[in-house]
């Protein structure tokens, strides 16, 4: 009897996980087609984490921070329809677009959204904004160093150390 109950629970749990995984595929920001209206986007994805005014349009930002590893920027034209969707927590995107000495705190918020963590370190006079992301399925961290004037001075990438539940206790 115990075995059947355990198997039933396991099967139900697996089925629920599969349904949730399939459901999440239909609401992934990168799968929203260009030309989709803002109303349709919000009905599928929910309210954005933040909304920014752009020259000639609007940016809907959907962020998984602090625990998620993605930020999708959905840029709408003046007609309120999707022009492009970009997942910006990507090492290539960040290295290509974040301009040291030029980007400000506002540029970081506009493009990356709110960080997972804000902290200070001994060898830098300013704040370090940390974003969680994945690089080839490995958990990574992007550290954006902002000086006291709010200008980006450094961009660093490190591995995110995660607990290994399979490791033996020592």
N, C-alpha and C positions, 0 to 999 in steps of 0.2 A: 504494500500500500504506500509506504513512504517513497519508494522509487517512482511510482506513477505520479504522485503529487509533485515530486521534484522535477520529473520530466515535463509535466504539464506546465509548471511555472517557468521552466527553462524555455519551452517552446513558445509560450505566450510572450515572454520577455524578448525572445529573438524576433518574433513576428512584429511586436511593437517597435523594436529598434529598426527593422527593415522599413516599416511604414513611415516612421519619422524621417529616416534617411531619404526615402523617395519624396516625401512631402517637402523637405528642405531643398531638394533639387529644383523644384518648381518656383521657389521664391529667392533664388540666388541672384544678387544684383547683376552679375555679369551676363545673365541670361535674359535680361530685359532688352527687347529689340529697339534699335533706333527708331524714332518717330512715336514712341509710346508717350502718352500724355502724363502729366504730373499726377493727375487723379488716379489713373490706372496704376502708376508706379506705387503710389502710397497705398492703394487698396491691396496690392500684392505684397509689398515689402513692409508696410506699416509706416509710422512717422519716422522721418530721418533723424539721426542723432543731432545733426545741425544743418542749417540752411544758410547759404552765403550768396550775396548778390555779386554777380560777375558783370563785366562790361558786356552788355547785350544778352544777358541771361541770368540763370540761377544755378547754383550748385546744391544738390541734395547729397549730403554726406551720410553714409551708413558705416558706422564704426563698430568693430567687435572689441575694441579696447575697453577695459583693461585686461580682460581675460582672453578675448579672441585675438586672432592673429591676422586681421585684415582691416582695411579701410577702403570702401568703394566710393568714388566720387562720380555722381551721375550729373552731367552738365546738360542743362536744358537751354534751348534757344529762346528768343523773345516770344515765340508762340507757345511756350510751356511744354514743348515736346523734346524728348531725349535726343541729344546730339551724339553723346559718347558716354561710356561707362569705363572707368579705369580703376583697377585695384592698385593703389599706390604703395602699399607696404611690400615692395618688391625691391631687392637689392639693386638691380639694374636701374629701375625707375628712380630710386633715391639718389644713386651716384650720379646719374645723368642730370637730374633736375634741381637738387638742393644746392644752391649757390652759396658757398662759404664767403663771408664778408659782405654779402648782399641781401640774402634772405633775412627777414625779421621774424619776430614772434608771430606777427599776424600772418605772414606767408606760411609758416609752419602750421598754424591753426587752419588756415584756408585749405591747405593741401593734405595734411596728415591728421587733422583733428586733434582732440585732446589726447595727451599721452597716457600710457598705462601707469607711469610713475614719474614724479618730479623729485629730484634730489640734488644735493650739492656734493662735490668731491674736493679733497684737499688741494689738489694741484690745478684747480680752475676757479677763477673768480666769476661765478655766475651759476645758472641753473643747468642741469642736465635733464632733458626730457627723454624718456625711454619708451620705445614702442616695441611691442611683441610682434613678430612675423615669422613666416616659415620660408626657408630656402631649401628647395628640393626635399621637402617633408621634414627638415630638421628645424627644431625651434631655435630662433635667433632673436637677438635684441639689437635695435638701432638706437644709438645714443646721440641726440642732437644737443650740442653744447651752445647755450645762449649766454652771451656776456651781459653785464649789468644794464647795458643800453638795449638789450633785446635783439642783438644781431647774432646770427649763427656763425660760430667761429670754428667748429669742428663737428665732424660726423664720424662716428665709430660704430663698428659692428662686432658683436661678441656672441658666443654661443649661450643659449639659455640653459642653465643647469636645471634639470628636472629630476625629481625623485624617481628612482627605479624600484617599483614595487616588487620586482622579482629578485632583487639583490638580497643576499642573506644578511641577517642582523649580525653585527660584530660586537 
